[in-house]
Amino acid sequence: MYLTPEKKEEIFKKHGKSEKDTGSPEGQIALFTYRINHLTQHLKKNHKDFNTERSLVKLVGKRRSLLDYLTKKDILRYRAIVKELGLRK
């Protein structure tokens, strides 16, 4: 399993308010980014895996809507998370 509970806690601890704070947009965006990177690596090896490709597209859409929400809510938090994760619009 690529995403252990310890890894999840580490992601939320680094990007959220605490390791148990799974609801903050920053923590969710960081988790989606980790999962997107993992699925991208998987698809490079298995280019005919269309179910994973569909899951990847859905995850990218979810992350995009969270980023849009954060843009409307607090632009400084948006800029900080984009810079920290190395995302670009």
N, C-alpha and C positions, 0 to 999 in steps of 0.2 A: 504494500500500500504506500503510495507516494506522499500522502498527506496524513501524518500521524497527529494525534492530539497535542503532542509536545510542540510540533512545528506550528500548529494552529495557534497555540498559546503564545509562542514566540512572535508570530506575525502580529497578533493583536496587542501584545505587550509593547512592541516596537512602534506600531502605527496608531493604536487606539489609546484610550485613557488608562486602561489596565489590561491584564491578560484575560480577564473575564468579560471585558467590554466588547461584546460581539455585535453591538448594534450601531456603533458609530460609523458614519460613511467612510472615514479614512481607513478604518480596519477592514471594512467590507471591500473597498477598492483594492487594498493591498492583497487581500486573500484572492480576489478575482484575478489580479495580475499574476500572482503565483500560479494559479490554476491555468491561466491562459498560456503562460510560458511553458508549463509542463505539457499541455495539449499540443502546443506548437511543435515542441521537440518530438512528440509522439507521431504527429502527422508528417514530419519530415522523413521518418522511417517507414510509415504505413500510409502512403498517399491515397490508397483506395478505401480507407476507413471513413465512410461517409457519415456514419452515426456520430463519430467523434468530431468530424468537421461541423456538423450541425450544432453539436453541443458547444463547440468553440465560438461559433457565430452568436449563439444565444448569450454566452458569457460576455462576449465583447459588447453586446447590446445592453446587458444589465450594467456593466461597468460604465458605459457611456451615459446611461440615464442617471446613475449615481453621481457621475462627474458633473452632469448638467444641473442636478439638484444642488450640489455643493457650490456651483458657480452662482446660482441664484441666491443661495442662503448666505454664503460667506466667501467672497472672492479670495481673501487672503489664505484661508484654509485650503481652497482649491489650488492656488499657486504653490503652496507648500507641499502638498501631496504629489502634484505633478512633477515638481522638481525632485523630490525625494525618491520617487519611483522611476524617474527617467522617462515619463510619458510625454507625449507631445500631441497637440491637437491637430 
